[in-house]
């Protein structure tokens, strides 16, 4: 087992946890679990009303990362403008790939899912599972865009919608 380097996060920093999206570090605390003292990041996901504790020495392994840079956000927006790439594989296989991209925590991969699953009014209706994946990806994307730009989620949602609408036109 290799010793992973400890992440340099402080309380009140916004971070991205791959499986849950953007959260805020509330505190760093020590707890004794099974006789072992552990230092933990306490991360709050306000929107989901959830608190997560991640051992500081395992944060990198768990995929915890700081927010994307504005460059990566603009790259994600550029990805949204692209043409949807829908593979001809079975839906179950594509759904699995989309799920993996969403849970990767990679903003560009999440933008690809949003781009590929976005439907305009004149296109066929989405299935329930397509809509679920689309909404999950869209929520992750808008939360991170909002956190990076320092705006609220409504403004970030409008920014993403504008890009998707201009693409469709």
LOKEVEX-16949 format. One line per 4 residues: number of its first residue (from 1); their letters; for each residue z, x, y of N, C-alpha, C. Coordinates in nm, 2 decimals. Atoms other than C-alpha are relative to their C-alpha. Example, Ala and Ser with C-alpha at 12.3 -4.5 7.8 and 13.67 -1.06 7.14 Angstrom:
1> as> 0.00,0.09,-0.12,0.78,1.23,-0.45,0.00,0.09,0.12; 0.00,-0.09,-0.11,0.71,1.37,-0.11,0.08,-0.08,0.11
***
This chain:
1> xxxx> 0.00,0.08,-0.12,0.00,0.00,0.00,0.00,0.09,0.12; 0.00,-0.09,-0.12,-0.10,0.15,0.33,0.07,-0.07,0.11; -0.07,0.04,-0.11,0.10,0.12,0.64,-0.10,-0.04,0.11; 0.09,0.04,-0.11,-0.09,-0.08,0.90,0.06,0.02,0.13
5> xxxx> -0.06,-0.03,-0.13,-0.05,0.00,1.26,0.05,-0.13,0.07; -0.05,0.11,-0.06,0.16,-0.23,1.46,-0.08,-0.04,0.13; 0.08,0.05,-0.11,-0.02,-0.45,1.71,0.09,0.01,0.13; -0.07,0.00,-0.13,0.07,-0.42,2.08,-0.01,-0.13,0.07
9> xxxx> -0.01,0.12,-0.07,0.14,-0.77,2.18,0.13,-0.03,0.06; -0.12,0.03,-0.07,0.40,-0.90,2.42,0.02,-0.15,0.01; -0.02,0.15,-0.02,0.56,-1.24,2.47,-0.08,-0.05,0.12; 0.09,0.06,-0.09,0.34,-1.47,2.67,-0.15,0.04,-0.01
13> xxxx> 0.14,-0.04,0.02,0.02,-1.30,2.55,-0.07,-0.11,-0.08; 0.08,0.09,0.08,-0.25,-1.53,2.42,-0.07,0.08,-0.11; 0.06,-0.07,0.11,-0.38,-1.43,2.08,-0.08,-0.10,-0.08; 0.07,0.09,0.09,-0.62,-1.57,1.82,0.04,0.03,-0.14
17> xxxx> -0.03,-0.01,0.14,-0.51,-1.63,1.47,-0.11,-0.07,-0.07; 0.13,0.06,0.06,-0.82,-1.69,1.25,0.01,-0.14,-0.05; -0.01,0.13,0.07,-0.70,-1.99,1.06,0.04,-0.11,0.10; -0.05,0.10,-0.09,-0.55,-2.17,1.37,-0.06,0.00,0.14
21> xxxx> 0.05,-0.01,-0.13,-0.73,-2.05,1.68,0.09,0.06,0.10; -0.08,-0.06,-0.11,-0.57,-1.97,2.01,0.14,-0.05,0.01; -0.15,0.03,-0.01,-0.19,-1.95,2.03,0.06,0.10,0.10; -0.07,-0.09,-0.09,0.07,-1.79,2.26,0.12,0.05,-0.06
25> xxxx> -0.12,-0.06,0.05,0.33,-1.54,2.16,0.12,-0.04,0.08; -0.12,0.05,-0.07,0.66,-1.70,2.25,0.10,0.11,0.00; -0.10,-0.11,0.00,0.88,-1.41,2.14,-0.03,0.09,-0.12; 0.01,-0.09,0.12,0.92,-1.12,1.90,0.15,0.01,-0.05
29> xxxx> -0.14,0.00,0.05,1.23,-1.16,1.68,0.01,0.07,-0.13; -0.03,-0.06,0.13,1.40,-1.00,1.39,0.07,-0.10,-0.09; -0.06,0.09,0.10,1.48,-1.20,1.08,0.02,0.08,-0.13; -0.02,-0.06,0.13,1.63,-1.11,0.75,-0.05,-0.09,-0.11
33> xxxx> 0.06,0.08,0.10,1.42,-1.24,0.46,0.01,0.07,-0.13; -0.02,-0.06,0.13,1.52,-1.17,0.10,0.06,0.14,0.01; -0.07,-0.13,-0.02,1.75,-0.89,0.22,-0.08,0.11,0.08; 0.08,-0.10,-0.08,1.47,-0.72,0.42,-0.01,-0.04,0.14
37> xxxx> 0.01,0.03,-0.15,1.48,-0.70,0.80,-0.15,0.01,0.04; 0.14,0.01,-0.04,1.14,-0.81,0.94,-0.01,-0.03,0.15; 0.03,0.03,-0.14,1.01,-0.80,1.30,-0.12,-0.10,0.00; 0.10,0.11,0.00,0.81,-1.12,1.36,-0.06,-0.03,0.14
41> xxxx> 0.05,0.06,-0.11,0.57,-1.24,1.62,0.02,-0.15,-0.01; -0.02,0.15,0.00,0.66,-1.61,1.70,-0.12,-0.05,0.09; 0.12,0.04,-0.07,0.33,-1.77,1.79,0.00,-0.16,0.01; 0.00,0.14,-0.02,0.31,-2.12,1.94,-0.14,-0.05,0.02
45> xxxx> 0.13,0.06,-0.02,0.00,-2.34,1.90,0.04,-0.14,0.06; -0.04,0.11,-0.07,0.08,-2.60,2.16,-0.07,-0.13,-0.04; 0.09,0.12,0.03,-0.21,-2.84,2.09,0.04,-0.06,-0.14; -0.03,0.05,0.14,-0.12,-2.86,1.71,0.15,-0.02,-0.02
49> xxxx> -0.15,0.01,0.01,0.26,-2.86,1.78,0.05,0.07,-0.12; -0.03,-0.08,0.12,0.30,-2.58,1.54,0.05,0.14,0.05; -0.05,-0.13,-0.03,0.49,-2.25,1.54,-0.02,0.09,-0.13; 0.03,-0.09,0.11,0.38,-1.96,1.32,0.08,0.13,0.02
53> xxxx> -0.07,-0.13,0.00,0.58,-1.64,1.24,-0.08,0.10,-0.08; 0.08,-0.10,0.07,0.37,-1.34,1.15,0.07,0.14,0.01; -0.06,-0.13,0.00,0.53,-1.01,1.05,-0.08,0.10,0.09; 0.07,-0.09,-0.09,0.44,-0.75,1.32,-0.09,0.11,-0.08
57> xxxx> 0.08,-0.10,0.07,0.33,-0.49,1.06,-0.12,-0.06,-0.08; 0.11,0.06,0.08,0.10,-0.74,0.89,-0.10,-0.07,0.10; 0.08,0.07,-0.09,-0.06,-0.88,1.21,-0.15,0.03,-0.01; 0.14,-0.04,0.01,-0.38,-0.68,1.18,-0.06,-0.05,-0.12
61> xxxx> 0.05,0.04,0.13,-0.42,-0.76,0.82,-0.03,-0.15,0.00; 0.01,0.14,0.00,-0.37,-1.13,0.89,-0.12,-0.04,0.10; 0.11,0.03,-0.09,-0.65,-1.11,1.15,0.04,-0.03,0.14; -0.05,0.03,-0.14,-0.44,-1.16,1.46,-0.07,0.09,0.10
65> xxxx> 0.07,-0.08,-0.10,-0.64,-1.04,1.76,0.03,-0.05,0.14; -0.01,0.05,-0.14,-0.63,-1.06,2.14,-0.12,-0.08,0.03; 0.11,0.09,-0.04,-0.85,-1.30,2.32,-0.13,0.08,0.02; 0.13,-0.06,-0.02,-1.22,-1.22,2.34,-0.02,0.04,0.15
69> xxxx> 0.03,-0.04,-0.13,-1.36,-1.04,2.64,-0.10,-0.09,0.06; 0.10,0.09,-0.06,-1.57,-1.23,2.90,-0.14,0.03,-0.05; 0.13,-0.04,0.05,-1.87,-1.03,2.76,-0.03,-0.07,-0.13; 0.01,0.07,0.13,-1.81,-1.18,2.41,-0.02,-0.15,0.02
73> xxxx> 0.01,0.15,-0.03,-1.77,-1.53,2.56,-0.14,-0.03,0.05; 0.14,0.02,-0.05,-2.11,-1.49,2.74,-0.10,0.02,-0.11; 0.08,-0.02,0.12,-2.26,-1.36,2.42,0.00,-0.13,-0.09; -0.02,0.12,0.08,-2.12,-1.67,2.24,-0.08,-0.12,0.06
77> xxxx> 0.08,0.11,-0.07,-2.28,-1.90,2.51,-0.15,0.03,-0.02; 0.14,-0.03,0.02,-2.61,-1.72,2.46,-0.04,-0.04,-0.14; 0.02,0.05,0.14,-2.57,-1.79,2.08,-0.03,-0.15,0.00; 0.01,0.15,0.00,-2.53,-2.16,2.16,-0.14,-0.04,0.05
81> xxxx> 0.13,0.04,-0.05,-2.86,-2.16,2.35,-0.11,0.02,-0.10; 0.10,-0.03,0.10,-3.05,-2.03,2.04,-0.04,-0.13,-0.08; 0.05,0.11,0.08,-3.24,-2.25,1.80,0.09,-0.01,-0.12; -0.09,0.02,0.12,-3.03,-2.40,1.52,-0.07,0.06,-0.12
85> xxxx> 0.05,-0.06,0.12,-3.07,-2.21,1.20,0.07,-0.07,-0.12; -0.06,0.08,0.11,-3.01,-2.46,0.91,-0.07,0.05,-0.13; 0.05,-0.05,0.13,-3.05,-2.30,0.57,-0.03,-0.12,-0.09; 0.04,0.11,0.10,-3.21,-2.51,0.29,0.09,0.00,-0.12
89> xxxx> -0.09,0.00,0.12,-2.91,-2.46,0.06,0.06,-0.14,-0.01; -0.07,0.13,0.01,-2.71,-2.75,-0.07,0.11,-0.01,0.10; -0.10,0.02,-0.10,-2.47,-2.90,0.17,0.14,0.06,-0.03; -0.13,-0.06,0.03,-2.16,-2.79,-0.02,0.01,0.15,0.02
93> xxxx> 0.00,-0.14,-0.02,-2.27,-2.43,0.00,0.00,0.03,0.15; 0.00,-0.02,-0.14,-2.35,-2.45,0.37,0.13,-0.03,0.06; -0.13,0.04,-0.05,-2.02,-2.63,0.44,0.10,0.11,-0.02; -0.09,-0.11,0.03,-1.84,-2.35,0.27,-0.02,0.12,0.09
97> xxxx> 0.03,-0.11,-0.09,-2.02,-2.09,0.48,0.05,-0.03,0.14; -0.05,0.04,-0.13,-1.94,-2.29,0.80,0.15,0.01,0.01; -0.14,-0.01,0.01,-1.58,-2.31,0.70,0.05,0.14,0.01; -0.04,-0.14,-0.01,-1.56,-1.94,0.65,-0.02,0.06,0.14
101> xxxx> 0.03,-0.05,-0.14,-1.72,-1.87,0.99,0.11,-0.05,0.09; -0.10,0.05,-0.09,-1.47,-2.10,1.16,0.13,0.07,-0.02; -0.13,-0.07,0.03,-1.17,-1.94,0.99,-0.01,0.15,0.01; 0.01,-0.14,-0.02,-1.30,-1.59,1.05,0.06,0.04,0.13
105> xxxx> -0.06,-0.03,-0.13,-1.17,-1.61,1.41,-0.10,0.07,0.09; 0.11,-0.06,-0.08,-1.50,-1.45,1.53,-0.07,-0.10,0.09; 0.05,0.10,-0.09,-1.61,-1.63,1.84,-0.15,-0.02,-0.01; 0.15,0.02,0.01,-1.98,-1.56,1.79,-0.03,-0.08,-0.13
109> xxxx> 0.03,0.08,0.12,-1.97,-1.69,1.43,0.04,-0.15,0.02; -0.04,0.13,-0.03,-1.79,-2.00,1.56,-0.11,-0.07,0.08; 0.11,0.05,-0.08,-2.06,-2.05,1.82,-0.12,-0.03,-0.08; 0.11,0.03,0.09,-2.32,-2.03,1.55,0.02,-0.13,-0.07
113> xxxx> -0.03,0.12,0.07,-2.15,-2.31,1.36,-0.03,-0.12,0.10; 0.02,0.10,-0.10,-2.14,-2.52,1.68,-0.15,-0.03,0.03; 0.14,0.00,-0.02,-2.51,-2.44,1.75,-0.07,-0.07,-0.12; 0.07,0.06,0.12,-2.62,-2.53,1.39,0.03,-0.14,-0.03
117> xxxx> -0.04,0.13,0.04,-2.43,-2.85,1.36,-0.01,-0.10,0.12; 0.02,0.09,-0.12,-2.49,-2.99,1.72,-0.11,-0.09,-0.02; 0.11,0.10,0.01,-2.69,-3.31,1.72,-0.01,-0.07,0.14; 0.03,0.07,-0.12,-2.86,-3.47,2.02,-0.01,-0.15,-0.04
121> xxxx> 0.01,0.15,0.03,-2.88,-3.85,2.05,-0.12,-0.04,-0.08; 0.12,0.05,0.07,-3.23,-3.87,1.92,-0.01,0.06,-0.15; 0.01,-0.06,0.13,-3.15,-3.67,1.60,0.08,-0.09,-0.10; -0.07,0.08,0.10,-3.02,-3.82,1.27,0.15,0.01,0.02
125> xxxx> -0.15,0.00,0.00,-2.65,-3.91,1.24,0.06,0.11,-0.08; -0.07,-0.10,0.08,-2.41,-3.65,1.12,0.08,-0.07,-0.11; -0.09,0.05,0.11,-2.22,-3.70,0.79,0.14,0.02,0.05; -0.14,-0.01,-0.04,-1.84,-3.73,0.81,0.04,0.15,-0.01
129> xxxx> -0.05,-0.14,0.01,-1.79,-3.37,0.68,-0.07,0.09,0.10; 0.07,-0.08,-0.10,-2.06,-3.23,0.91,0.07,-0.02,0.14; -0.07,0.03,-0.13,-1.88,-3.40,1.21,0.13,0.07,0.00; -0.13,-0.07,0.01,-1.54,-3.26,1.09,-0.02,0.15,0.03
133> xxxx> 0.02,-0.14,-0.02,-1.67,-2.91,1.08,-0.05,0.03,0.14; 0.05,-0.02,-0.14,-1.86,-2.94,1.41,0.12,-0.01,0.10; -0.11,0.02,-0.09,-1.55,-3.07,1.58,0.10,0.11,0.00; -0.09,-0.11,0.01,-1.33,-2.80,1.44,-0.05,0.12,0.07
137> xxxx> 0.06,-0.12,-0.06,-1.57,-2.53,1.55,0.00,-0.01,0.15; 0.01,0.03,-0.14,-1.62,-2.69,1.89,0.14,0.02,0.07; -0.14,-0.01,-0.05,-1.24,-2.71,1.94,0.04,0.15,0.01; -0.04,-0.15,0.00,-1.18,-2.34,1.85,-0.08,0.07,0.11
141> xxxx> 0.08,-0.06,-0.10,-1.47,-2.24,2.08,0.05,-0.03,0.14; -0.04,0.04,-0.13,-1.36,-2.44,2.38,0.14,0.05,0.03; -0.14,-0.06,-0.02,-0.99,-2.33,2.34,-0.01,0.14,0.04; 0.00,-0.14,-0.04,-1.08,-1.97,2.35,-0.08,0.03,0.13
145> xxxx> 0.07,-0.01,-0.13,-1.33,-2.01,2.63,0.09,-0.03,0.12; -0.10,0.04,-0.10,-1.06,-2.19,2.83,0.10,0.11,0.02; -0.10,-0.10,-0.02,-0.80,-1.92,2.76,-0.06,0.13,0.06; 0.06,-0.12,-0.06,-1.04,-1.64,2.85,-0.03,-0.02,0.15
149> xxxx> 0.03,0.03,-0.14,-1.16,-1.80,3.17,0.11,-0.04,0.09; -0.11,0.05,-0.08,-0.82,-1.92,3.27,-0.01,-0.14,0.05; 0.01,0.14,-0.04,-0.94,-2.27,3.31,0.06,-0.09,-0.11; -0.06,0.10,0.10,-0.83,-2.59,3.12,-0.11,-0.03,-0.10
153> xxxx> 0.10,0.02,0.10,-1.00,-2.71,2.81,-0.11,-0.10,0.04; 0.10,0.09,-0.05,-1.18,-2.99,2.99,-0.12,0.07,0.07; 0.11,-0.08,-0.07,-1.37,-2.74,3.21,-0.07,0.08,-0.10; 0.07,-0.08,0.10,-1.44,-2.52,2.91,-0.09,-0.09,-0.09
157> xxxx> 0.08,0.10,0.08,-1.57,-2.83,2.71,-0.12,-0.03,0.08; 0.12,0.03,-0.08,-1.80,-2.91,3.00,-0.10,0.11,0.01; 0.08,-0.12,0.00,-1.92,-2.55,3.01,-0.09,0.01,-0.13; 0.07,-0.01,0.13,-2.01,-2.56,2.64,-0.10,-0.12,-0.01
161> xxxx> 0.09,0.11,0.00,-2.16,-2.91,2.67,-0.13,0.02,0.08; 0.11,-0.03,-0.09,-2.38,-2.80,2.96,-0.10,0.10,-0.07; 0.09,-0.09,0.07,-2.52,-2.51,2.75,-0.07,-0.07,-0.11; 0.06,0.07,0.11,-2.58,-2.74,2.45,-0.11,-0.10,0.05
165> xxxx> 0.10,0.10,-0.06,-2.76,-3.00,2.67,-0.12,0.07,0.05; 0.12,-0.07,-0.05,-2.98,-2.74,2.84,-0.09,0.05,-0.12; 0.07,-0.05,0.11,-3.07,-2.61,2.50,-0.09,-0.11,-0.06; 0.08,0.11,0.06,-3.18,-2.95,2.38,-0.11,-0.05,0.08
169> x> 0.11,0.05,-0.10,-3.39,-3.02,2.69,-0.13,0.08,-0.02
***
